[in-house]
C-alpha cells in the first residue's frame, strides 16, 4: 500500500481558519484528503496493467492568474454557490489558490491512490452584525459539501476534475477511468473530496482555549498579530478524542466490480475530521435553531485569565446580554 509519508499525513488538518471581526475577513485553508485502494488477483488483466506503475499528478492554480482561463473562477463560484444554498450564509471565498497532489502506485495485487487537495483563500462577509456589546460572526459555512466535479484547466493534464477521485485516472489512464464510471465503483470515483460536513460538528465538541495574550496563536505560526491587532484570541480545535469531545474515526466506503474479466474490490478511506478556528477577540458560541454564531468582544471582561471548555461566571454575566439578539441575527443571515 502507498506509504503515507510518500505524499501526505493521515492527520492532515482539514480546515484551518483565522477570523478577524475588525476587517470582516478571514484566512482559511480547506484540505481534502482521501485514500483509495483497488485489490485484484495476481496475474489478472488489472495486475498486468498496473503492476509497477508509479504516477504522480501535481499542480497549482491561482484565482488571480489572469494570464490564463484556468477554471478557478468557476471553481470558487461553485463553492460560494454551495455555501449560500446549503448554509444561507453570506460568507464568500476570494483570492483563492489551489494545490492538487495525487499519486498512483501499482503492485501485483493492489493499486493504491492518495489525494491531497488544498484550497487556500480569503473569506469575506464573515460578520453578521455589529453591536455595542460585540460582533456576531457566522460559523455555518465551515461544513459545506461541494458535489460538482470542479473542473480546472491545466497545462500538463488538460481539463481535470479536482473534486472527484476519478480525476486522477482521467489524467493518467482515461479509458480505465471511463470503465470505472460505468461500473459499480462509480460511486466511490464520484464521491466528492470537498466534503467538509464533519467540520460541522457542533462547536461544543470543539476544544476551546482562550488566550489573553495571543501567545498561543503566535507560537502556532498563524500570524495572528499581523491580521488581528488585538492581543486577545479565542482558539477552537477539532479532532482531539476525549470523554467530552467524543471520538472521531475515519470514514470507509467499499464496493466491488468486474472489469476486463477481472473482479476487484475498491475501498476509499477519509481520515477523521480535524480543524482549528482562531478568532481575534474574546468569543462565545451560541446556537439559534440549526445556526451557530460566535459573539466576539475585542477584549475579555475584567478578571478573565483563561478558559478551557468553560467561562468564569463574571464572563457569562457580561456576555449574557448579547444572547437575546440571536433571533435577529439569524434573520439577518437568512435574508442575505
TAMO-V851516 format. One record per backbone hydrogen bond with DSSP energy under -1.0 kcal/mol. CO is the residue of the C=O (numbers start at 1). NH is the residue of the N-H. Records with the same first field share a line. If there is no record, write none. Layout:
# TAMO-V851516
CO->NH / NH
This chain:
# TAMO-V851516
3->6
4->7 / 8
9->12
14->31
15->276
16->29
17->278
18->27
19->280
20->24 / 25
25->20
26->123
27->18
28->121
29->16
30->119
32->117
34->115
35->269
36->113
37->267
38->111
39->265
41->44
44->48
45->49
46->50
47->51
50->53
53->106
55->104
57->102
59->100
61->98
62->65
64->66
68->70
70->153
71->75
72->76
73->77
74->78
75->79
76->80
77->81
78->82
79->83
80->84
81->85
82->86
83->87
84->88
92->124
94->122
96->63
97->120
98->61
99->118
100->59
101->116
102->57
103->114
104->55
105->112
106->52
109->40
110->107
111->38
112->105
113->36
114->103
115->34
116->101
117->32
118->99
119->30
120->97
121->28
122->94
123->26
124->92
126->138
129->136
134->131
135->296
136->128 / 129
137->294
139->142
140->143
141->144
144->196
149->163
150->162
152->160
154->158
158->154
160->152
163->193
164->167
165->168
166->170
167->171
168->172
169->173
173->177
174->178
175->179
176->180
177->181
180->183
183->186
185->189
186->190
189->166
193->195
194->146
196->199
197->200
198->201
202->205
203->206
207->237
209->235
211->233
214->218
215->219
216->220
217->222
218->221
223->227
224->228
232->281
233->211
234->279
235->209
236->277
237->207
238->275
242->246
246->242
251->270
253->268
255->266
257->264
259->262
262->259
264->257
265->39
266->255
267->37
268->253
269->35
270->251
274->14
275->238
276->17
277->236
278->19
279->234
282->297
284->295
286->293
288->291
291->288
292->139
293->286
294->137
295->284
296->135
297->282
301->304
307->210
312->316
313->317
314->318
315->319
316->320
319->322
320->323
322->325
323->326
325->329
326->330
327->331
328->332
329->333
330->334
331->335
333->336
